[in-house]
Amino acid sequence: MASALEAIGGKGVRLTSDRSEPDRIVSELRKAARTPQSGKARRAGIPFCTLEVAGDEKNVLDVTLREALVVPAGDTSKDLVTAYATGRLATSSDLFASIYFTCRMPAPAHAIVLDAELERADENEADHPGIRDEQITLANAAARHVAAELGCEDTGLVAGVPEKVK
């Protein structure tokens, strides 16, 4: 994960995460798992991790998590994204990665679908052939961290670097 972060943020760049809200995301997702499904609307993403260049406030990347009401069809944009084998649906494009996964918490909670989204600022000039792999690696690490904090079971999230789907 450290090499993926360095590839996106830049070598030797000091990063800060002052705008991150990991405790809030865990609290809000626990509430979502106890709220009946009927009548729910797509919720705004909560910033799990926002990384900026220290002292510059130049945004490097944002990782947000939200409850998703459905998992989108995976074939709608397959020409524009690279698909990966983690969670229920995982894709990465040039500036964005997304992983949908199921989280089943202990009762009385019900299973919910979560979406971990990584958005990379285009001005950080990290474009190179492996950038999609690095983005999905970071999004997957964030998803696994939140899933562990929530006590999710059967997420389908893999350890380490997710493999590309052929």
Phi, psi and omega in degrees: 000323181299321180291325178294319179295319179294323179295326180277315184279332182110149182290129177075005181281129175275129183246152175235152182235039186300330183267009180284150181223060183297324180293321180294319182296318180297316179298313182294322180287329174296318177297317181299324181286349178253000180262130179305145183295325185295137177084001180284148174242159178300128183269152175292147178291146178252132184290104176287316182211121175240117181253133178229154174292126183301132177079353185245337186055024174277116183294134177257308178200158176234136171242119178242153174233148179206160170282136177250137181281331178214160171266123182295159175297130186285347185263002185291330182228032187297341177282341184257347185231164172254131181265148183228155181265084172200145182063207178267328177206126181222127180221156176217137175240197185293327182233005190213141173224148182215137176229120174263133178212155179270140177235116175250110179267165178301151178303146017269010180291154174251166179293138175230158175260131178247152178235118174260120183241130174248127176239125183257135178292135182285343181279356181276359170055042180263010183297128173197169187304328183266010187298324180295319177297318181292321178296315182291329177297316179292318178297320179294319178297318178296316179299316179297321180296311180295318179300320178294318179297324181278343184078031181293144173244154174056048181281333185077005179282133182269157174277146176076216185271120177295145178276148175291145174271128182283000000 
